[in-house]
């Protein structure tokens, strides 16, 4: 049986790579000049010769674009650089949106299943939400162009566009006869990366989901708001933060770390560039929450706070990704990603493939561990294996499954899944789908908030420091 295996935790982020960019400059497009590397001309001629032979004489029709994409990706695999890759124009655009945090569109999260582009949920405050698009809506067409069986990329490209332009979306809604039409005006959609709140005893909390170019401004606004409310201590939550812009991590560190080094970026031939804080720092007790999915730019910030004794790290060992990439735009509107440096913490520690060790180790609750286990989106009765075992563990944790965890999808597993679907108001099939995985993830997130022992430990530590 063919399977699409997912990690539950991945569904909350939009194709986030574990990657640190060398600042916003990395997103500038630089088209290579003709004749820069003439010594490779003969090799290029050989490459062209091979493509020509295949196009002329191969049994099957040749898709040149697919062939070239494969050649580019294969070439980069030969480098001793796991972060090097070729990004086609669509991948580059998605990365740009993630890094810049904005795009023109309607503001909905979608997935592709059974030939349909289906709405996961509209983003709060966007045209999609105001128009009335809803979870489970199947998008049939955009501006009259059919999307059934056409894949996810086509739908995304049709829905994105210049803010102020109009589009018509046609959907099928479960339980509603006929096609529903929505006339929507695209707007600038901003993907926020910072959330904040105030807990009892004037303890502030800021969660960073990743480091985009807008993150420093978002973080500063959150910090000022909490200060105005009388914040006496701060928790910075970097759990499941995969990184992003190195410049953004440095700018945020400058708000928190007192004067001195933030990180040392080590280039080839041991050329070192040290980035320093020029501020007095936050000057109040701080705790940073980390886990094994805290990576890259989040480790830059966490390492700076730890080495300068500015904050206490609580959680589990971080990912250990301390290389820095550059993104070079190509003439076809794609991009080349490759490693240009590694970074060290202020004390000169190299944490690549090691990670940061927290000052206080606190394991996540069991339900959080379940979120990190693989699960298939198309499990059915009769299947068996690790993904079925994960599903049974989750359903058992949610009190839907009371049988022995066997890893075999039996009738009891099917009935438990149907009961979960019934309670969540989704199609009662007793089978898995991306929507079911998302609903399982949402329930896990709710349970994690109720059982957040790392956050509770952080708040307790800050309360004791402020006594």
N, C-alpha and C positions, 0 to 999 in steps of 0.2 A: 504493500500500500504506500503510495506517495504521500509524504507529509511535509507540511511547512512548520518547522519547529520555532517557537518563540520563547523569549524570556518574558515573564509577566511584567517585570519592572521596565522593560524597554518600551512598552506601549504608551508610557506617559511622556516620552520625548519624541521629537520629530527627527528620526534618523540621525541622532547625535553620534559623532565619531569621538573616540578617545583621542583628543588632539589638542595641542597647544599651538596657536598661530603666532607668528612673530608680528603681532600688532595689526592694525588696520592697513598698514602699508602693504601687507601681504595680499590684500584683495585687489590691489591695483592691477590693471591689465597691461602687460608689457608684451607687445608683439615682437617675436624674434626677427632680427634684420636678415635679409637675404644674403647668403654667402658668408655667414659668421663662421661656419665650420666646413670650409671647402675640402679638407682632407677626407671627409666622409662621402664625397660625391659618388665614388665608385660603388660604395656599399649601398647608397640610396638607389643607384641604377639597378643593382641586383635585386633590391627589394621590389622596385617597380616591375622588373622583369618577372619575378615570381607571381605578383598580382596579375599581370597581363596574361601569363600562361594559364593560371587558374580560371580567369574570367573567360578565356577563349575556349578551353578544352575540358574543363572539369565536367563530370557527369551532371552535377546539379547546378542550378543557377547560383551565382555568387553574389552575396550582399556585401559590396565593397566596404560600406561603413562598418558593418559588423566585423569584417575581416580586419580592418585597420584598428578598430577599438581593441580587438583581441591582441593584435601585435603590440600596441602601445602598452597594454596591461602586462603582457608577457615579458616585454623588455624590462619593465620596472621591477618585476619579480626577481630578476637576476641580480639586482642590487642587494647588498647586505643592509637593507633598510626597510623594516616591516611597515613603516609609515608612508613609504613612497607609493604613489598611485597616480593614474591618469583619471581625470574627472571629465566626463563628457559634458556638453553644454547644459543639459538638464541637471546633472549632479552638481555642477558648479553653481548653477542658479539656486538650487536648494541650500547649498552650503553658504552662499552669499546671504540668503534670507535668514538663515540660522545665525550667522555671525553679525549681520547688521541689525537683526531683530525687527525688520519691517518689510512689508510687501503690499502690493495693491491687490485686493480681492474681496471675498465675501465673509471670510472668517468662520470656516467650519472645518472640523476634523473628519476625515473620511478614510475608509479602507475598501479593498476590493475583494468580493467574495461571490462565488457562483455567477460570474459574468456581470455583476452589478456593483457600481460604485455606491456605497452605503454610508450614510451620515452616522458618525460616532456621536458627535455632539457639536452644537454651535458654540463658538467662543463668546463669552459674556461681553455684551456691549457692542457687538459687531452687526453689520447689515444682515448677516445670515440669521442671527438670533431675532432681530427686530422683525424680519420678514416672516418668521414663523417656521423655519426649517427645524426638523425635530429628529431625535435619535431614531434610527431605523429607517428613515426615508431613503428610498432607492432612487438615485438620480438617473433618469431615462435619457435626457437630452439637455444640452446647453446651447442656446441660440439656434435651435432647430437641428443641431448636429447630434446624431445618435451616439449614445455611450454604452449601450448594452453590448457586452462582449469585446469592448475596445480597450480595456485595461485602465489603470489608475492614472498614468501619466497624461494621457489625452485629456481627461477630465480636469486635472489640476491646471494644465496649460490653458484650457478654455475658460476656467473660472478666474484665473489670475489676469490682471490687466491694469491699465492706468486708473488711478482713483478718479472718480467722477464719471466714468463710462458705465453704460447700462448693459445688463444681460438678462436673459430669461432662462430660468431653470425649471425643468419639468420633472416631477417626481411621482413615484408610486408610494403610497403610504399604507402599511398593513392595516386592514380593517376598514379602509376607505375605498369605495368604488371609483374607478376612473383616474384620470391624470390630474394632479394639482399643479398649477402654474404659479411661479413666483417671479415677479419683476423686481430686480434688485439693482441698486447703484453701488458699484465698487467703491471702497474707501481704503485709506491707508490703514493697514492692520499692523498693530504693534504687538510683538510677542514679548510680554514682560518676563523678566528673569528674576525679579526680586519680590518677595512677599514679606510683610512684617506685621507684628502685633505686640501688644504690651501685656505681660503677665502680672500677677500679683507681686507686691513688694517692689514695684517699679523696675521690673526686669524686662528688658527689651529682647525681641527675637527677630532676626532677619534670616530668611532662607534664600540662598542663591542657587538657582537651578542650572545655570551655566554662565559663561563669561562672553557676552556679546559686546558690541561697541557701545550699546546703550546702558550696559550694566553699571558703570561708575556713576552716571547721573541718577539712575534708579536707586542705587545704594545710598548715595548722598541724600536724596530726598527722604528715604526711609529713616536714615540716621537723624536728620534734622527734625523729622516729625516725632520720633521717639524722644529726642532730647527735649523738645517743647513740652512733652507729656511728663517730663521729670525722670527720665531713665537714669537708673543708678548702676546698672550692670547690663551686659549684653551677651546673648547667645548668637553665634554665627553658625548656621546650619549648612554644611557643605556635603551632606550625605547624598550619594547618587549624582554628584556634580561631575560631569565628564571633562570639564575644561572649556577651552575656547581661546579668546584673545589674551595673549601674554600682557599686552599693554593695559588691558582692562584689569587684570589681576594686580598689576603693579600700582595702578591708580587707586584701586580700592585699598590695597595694603598701605598706601601713603596716608589714608584717612585714619588708619588704626595703629600703625607701627610708629614708635618714636624715631627721631632722627638717627639715621644709620642705614646699613645695607638691607635691602629687601630680598634680592637674589643676584647671583653671579651667572651670567650667560657665557658659556665657554664655546667658542667657535674653533675652527680648524687651526692647527699650529699653536694651540693653547692661547689664542687671543681671548682675553676675558673682558667682558663689559659688565660693570657693576651698576645696578639700579638701586638708588637710595631714596629713603624717605626724607623729606625736608620739613616734616610737621612734628608737632609735639605728641602725636598719637591721640587716641581716644581718652586716655587717662582715667580709666575706670575698669573694674574687674570684667574679664571676658572669658568665655568658654567657646571652643570650636568643636562642633560635632562632625565626625568623619566616619567613613566605613570603607569596605573594600572596593566600592564603586566611586570613591572620591579620587579623582585622577587629574594629572596634568596641571592646568592653571590653578585648579583648586588646591593642589599640593604646593604650588608656589606660595599661595596666600597662607595656607595652614603652616607650612614650614617657616615662613617669616615670622608668624605670630608665636610659634613654638620656640624658635632659636633666640628670639629677643625677650623671652619670658613675658610677653605681652598677654598671652592667653594660655589656658589649659586645654589640651586636646583630649577629648573623650570619645571613645568608640572602639573601632577595630582597625587593624593595619590597613593603610591606604593602598591604592593600586600599584604605584611605583612606575609612573611614566614621566620621565624627566627629559625628554627630547623635545626640541622646538622645530616646527616645520615652517617652510615658506610656501606660499601659493603663488604660482606664476601663471598669469593669464596667457592663453594661446590664441592664435589667429582664427581658430574655428569657434571661438567663444567658450571652449573648454578650458581646462587648467591642468597644470602639473604641480603635484604636491611632493615635497621632498624635505628631508631633514637637513638643517643647517647648523644646529647647535644643541648642546645639552645645558641644563641649568643646575645650579647648586643652591643650597639654602644659605642664609647669611653666614653661618659658621663654616661654610665650605663643604658641607656634607653632600655626597652624591647618593641620591635615593633611587636611581633608575633600577628597575626590576627588584627593588627592595621595599619601597614605600616608607611612609612615616609611621613610627610606632607611637600610639597615643600615650599620653601621660597617665591616663586612667582607662583601663580596658573595660569596656562594657559590651557584652554580646547583645545582638538584637533579639527581640522576641521570636519565638518559633514561626509565627505567621510571616515575619519579614524574611526569614530564611526560605520559606516556601515561595516567596515572590521571585527568588533568584533561580529557582529550578526550572528546567525546560519543560514546556508543555506543547502538545500539538493542537492545531486549530481544527483538525478534521478527524478526531477520534470517534469511533462508532463501536457499538456492541460487537464483541468478538476480538477486538484489538488487545494487545498486551505489550508491556514494556515499561520503561522508565516514565514516559509521559502519562501513562494511565495511572501509575503509582502516585505521581504528583497530583493528578486530578483527585484521586481518592483521598489523599492526605488533606487537600484543601477542603473538600466536601465534608470530611470528617471533622476538621477544625471548625467548620461552620455548622456542625451538628446536623448535617443532611445524610451522612453516610455512617452507619454503625457497624458495618461488617469488618472483617479482617482486611488489612491493606495487602492485596495480593499482586497488584500490577496487571490484573486481568479484568477487562471491561465486561462485566457480567450484567445480568438483569438488575441486580441491586444497585449497581453503579448508574445504570441508565435511569432507574426510577429516582435516585437521589439527584441526578442532574436535572431531570424534569421538574422536580420539586423546587430546585433552585431557580430554574427558568420561570416557573409559575410565580414565585415570590418577587422576581425582578421585573415581571411584566414583559417578557420577551417570548418569542415563539417557542412553544413547548414541543421540542423534538427529541429530547434525550440524547442529542448529539452535539458535538463541539462546533464552534464557529468563532470568528474573530470577535463578534459582538459578545459572545459568552465569555471569551478570555478577558475582554475589557471589563465586563461586569464583575468577573472574579477579581480582577485587579482592583477595581473600585472598592469592593468589599474588604480586600486585604488592606488597602490604604486606610479605610475607616477603622479597622481593628488595630492597625499599627499606631494610629493616633491615640486610641484608647490605652494601648500598652506600651507607650513610648518611654521605655526605661532609660534611654540615653538622655532624652530631654529632661526627664524628671531628675536624673542625677545632676545634670548641668544646673538646673534651677536651684536645687538643694545646695550645691557647692557655692553658687553666687550668694544665696541668702546667708550662708555661714560666713562668707568673706565680708559681707556688709554689716554683720552684727557688731 
